[in-house]
Amino acid sequence: MSTRPRPQAREQDSLHGSPHRVSDVMTRAVVAVGRTALFKDIVERMDQWKVSALPVLEGDGRVIGVVSEADLLPKEEFRDSDPDRLTRTRRLADLAKAGASRAEELMSTPAVTVHADATLAEAARIMAVRHVKRLPVVNAEGVLDGVVSRGDLLKVFLRPDNDLADEIRRDVVDVLFPAPVEPVHIIVSEGVATLTGRVADATRIPLAVRLVRGVEGVVGVDCRLTGADGRGI
C-alpha cells in the first residue's frame, strides 16, 4: 500500500479569473494503493480517509486503475448467495470481483483520468458521462498529480461576490461597452449578477448575458441593460 503526500490544495482566495482549471481546485494530498494491496487494507484506507475510491499505482506513480466502493460491494452482495445461471451470465465481472482479494483484481481499468490543465467544465463532463465521483489527475506520463472530486468542482461557487463583480466589470462590461450612454452598474449578491444601465450598442446585450453567465462562480444573471433608446433585450 502506498500514499503520495502532496502540498495542500490552493486556498479558495486564489480562485481568480476564468476559466478555472483542475489544477486550481484539485486535492494534491492523495492517498493511493499499489496493485497488490489487500481487500481489507483498501477498505480500511477508504474509511480512514473518508473517500469512496482510490487510485491504484504502479512503479513511479503511474495510475493503472481505480478501485471504488462499487468494486468492493460484490463481495458482500454475493457472500451467502448461489447465483443462478442468468445472474452468472449477466454479472460475470461482478462475480469475479466477489472472489477477488487484491487491488489488481478489483480495480476498474483503464482508469478514467483528467489532466491538470483541463477546465472545470471538461472535468464535470467526464464525471457525468463516465458516472464517477472522483478523477485522478495525471501528467503526460500518466503519473498521479492529485485527485479532483465533485465537491472540488463546486469550489468556484464560493468565490466572493465582489470578486465576481470585479471580473464581470473587467472582462465583460468594460470590453463590450467601453462608452456607455449611462454608467453600467454591477451588483452581485449570493452569486446572482444584476446589471443595470444604458449602452450605445444594444445588440451586444445578449452577448454580455452569455459571457456573464460563463463567469465561473456566477449562479444567475438579471440583466436590466437597455439601449440608447431605452429598449432592453
FENZIPE-V781747 format. One record per residue. N is the residue number from 0. SS is DSSP state (H for helix, E for strand, C for the rest). OMEGA is omega in whole degrees, 0 to 359 (NA if undefined). D_CENTER is the distance of its C-alpha to the mean C-alpha in Angstrom with 2 decimals. Layout:
BEGIN
N_SS_OMEGA_D_CENTER ; N_SS_OMEGA_D_CENTER
END
This chain:
BEGIN
0_C_184_26.08 ; 1_E_173_24.23 ; 2_E_180_21.76 ; 3_E_181_20.33 ; 4_C_179_20.36 ; 5_C_173_18.62 ; 6_C_181_18.95 ; 7_C_179_16.96 ; 8_C_180_13.76 ; 9_C_178_14.85 ; 10_C_186_16.17 ; 11_H_184_14.79 ; 12_H_176_17.79 ; 13_H_182_16.70 ; 14_C_179_14.23 ; 15_C_177_16.82 ; 16_C_180_16.95 ; 17_C_355_14.91 ; 18_C_176_13.00 ; 19_C_181_10.60 ; 20_E_178_9.33 ; 21_H_180_7.00 ; 22_H_181_10.31 ; 23_H_189_10.47 ; 24_H_186_8.08 ; 25_C_175_8.01 ; 26_E_184_10.78 ; 27_C_174_13.81 ; 28_C_191_16.14 ; 29_E_172_15.54 ; 30_E_183_17.84 ; 31_E_177_18.82 ; 32_E_174_21.95 ; 33_E_185_24.47 ; 34_C_182_25.69 ; 35_C_179_28.74 ; 36_C_183_27.09 ; 37_E_184_28.89 ; 38_H_183_27.63 ; 39_H_178_28.62 ; 40_H_179_27.13 ; 41_H_180_23.71 ; 42_H_180_24.04 ; 43_H_181_25.29 ; 44_H_176_22.48 ; 45_H_181_19.83 ; 46_H_181_21.99 ; 47_H_185_22.55 ; 48_H_177_18.98 ; 49_C_177_17.71 ; 50_C_182_15.09 ; 51_C_180_15.10 ; 52_E_180_14.84 ; 53_E_172_16.17 ; 54_E_175_16.19 ; 55_E_187_19.79 ; 56_E_177_21.29 ; 57_E_173_24.50 ; 58_C_186_26.78 ; 59_C_178_25.27 ; 60_C_179_21.75 ; 61_E_181_20.87 ; 62_E_180_18.38 ; 63_E_180_20.53 ; 64_E_177_18.71 ; 65_E_174_16.72 ; 66_E_185_18.69 ; 67_E_176_17.28 ; 68_H_179_19.15 ; 69_H_178_19.80 ; 70_H_184_21.58 ; 71_H_186_23.70 ; 72_H_179_24.78 ; 73_H_179_27.35 ; 74_H_177_29.54 ; 75_H_183_30.04 ; 76_H_185_30.26 ; 77_C_186_33.01 ; 78_C_184_34.64 ; 79_C_185_37.77 ; 80_C_175_37.72 ; 81_C_188_39.60 ; 82_C_177_37.59 ; 83_C_186_39.73 ; 84_H_181_40.00 ; 85_H_179_37.63 ; 86_H_179_34.86 ; 87_H_181_35.50 ; 88_H_185_35.22 ; 89_H_188_32.04 ; 90_C_182_30.14 ; 91_H_181_31.44 ; 92_H_179_28.14 ; 93_H_179_27.57 ; 94_H_177_31.18 ; 95_H_179_30.80 ; 96_H_179_27.94 ; 97_H_179_30.17 ; 98_C_183_32.67 ; 99_C_181_30.39 ; 100_C_182_30.52 ; 101_E_183_28.45 ; 102_H_183_24.84 ; 103_H_178_25.95 ; 104_H_185_27.36 ; 105_H_191_24.51 ; 106_C_170_21.41 ; 107_E_183_19.68 ; 108_C_357_20.29 ; 109_C_182_19.38 ; 110_C_172_15.97 ; 111_C_186_12.92 ; 112_E_177_11.35 ; 113_E_178_9.68 ; 114_E_184_11.45 ; 115_C_182_10.92 ; 116_C_176_12.19 ; 117_C_177_9.84 ; 118_E_178_8.74 ; 119_H_178_5.53 ; 120_H_178_7.49 ; 121_H_179_8.16 ; 122_H_179_5.01 ; 123_H_180_4.91 ; 124_H_178_8.54 ; 125_H_179_8.74 ; 126_H_182_7.44 ; 127_H_183_9.87 ; 128_H_184_12.56 ; 129_H_176_12.68 ; 130_C_177_12.33 ; 131_C_182_10.35 ; 132_C_183_8.49 ; 133_E_178_7.68 ; 134_E_169_7.89 ; 135_E_177_10.64 ; 136_E_186_10.55 ; 137_E_175_14.07 ; 138_C_185_16.64 ; 139_C_180_19.09 ; 140_C_180_21.16 ; 141_C_180_18.49 ; 142_E_184_18.84 ; 143_E_176_16.15 ; 144_E_182_14.79 ; 145_E_178_12.13 ; 146_E_175_9.34 ; 147_E_182_5.63 ; 148_E_176_5.25 ; 149_H_179_4.76 ; 150_H_178_6.97 ; 151_H_182_5.60 ; 152_H_181_3.62 ; 153_H_183_7.18 ; 154_H_181_9.05 ; 155_H_180_10.18 ; 156_H_174_12.25 ; 157_H_180_14.19 ; 158_C_179_15.68 ; 159_C_181_19.47 ; 160_H_182_21.27 ; 161_H_175_23.61 ; 162_H_178_20.94 ; 163_H_180_19.78 ; 164_H_179_23.49 ; 165_H_181_24.21 ; 166_H_178_21.61 ; 167_H_179_22.89 ; 168_H_187_26.40 ; 169_H_191_25.93 ; 170_H_182_23.81 ; 171_H_188_25.00 ; 172_H_183_28.22 ; 173_H_180_30.12 ; 174_H_183_29.36 ; 175_H_185_30.24 ; 176_C_183_32.98 ; 177_C_181_34.72 ; 178_C_182_37.97 ; 179_C_176_37.45 ; 180_C_173_40.56 ; 181_C_182_39.49 ; 182_C_175_36.80 ; 183_C_180_33.28 ; 184_E_181_31.97 ; 185_E_176_28.31 ; 186_E_177_27.44 ; 187_E_180_23.96 ; 188_E_182_24.05 ; 189_C_177_21.18 ; 190_C_179_18.93 ; 191_E_183_21.47 ; 192_E_176_23.17 ; 193_E_180_26.88 ; 194_E_177_28.83 ; 195_E_179_32.63 ; 196_E_179_35.39 ; 197_E_183_37.42 ; 198_C_183_36.63 ; 199_C_184_38.97 ; 200_C_182_36.93 ; 201_H_181_35.70 ; 202_H_180_34.35 ; 203_H_184_31.42 ; 204_H_178_30.32 ; 205_H_178_28.18 ; 206_H_178_26.38 ; 207_H_179_25.87 ; 208_H_180_24.29 ; 209_H_182_21.79 ; 210_H_178_20.94 ; 211_H_178_20.68 ; 212_H_181_18.38 ; 213_C_177_16.11 ; 214_C_185_16.00 ; 215_C_184_12.58 ; 216_C_178_13.39 ; 217_C_181_16.24 ; 218_C_181_16.64 ; 219_E_182_19.79 ; 220_E_174_22.71 ; 221_E_185_26.41 ; 222_E_178_28.36 ; 223_E_178_32.05 ; 224_E_176_32.97 ; 225_E_176_36.28 ; 226_C_182_38.26 ; 227_C_180_41.54 ; 228_C_178_43.36 ; 229_C_180_41.38 ; 230_C_177_39.50 ; 231_C_181_35.79 ; 232_C_NA_33.47
END
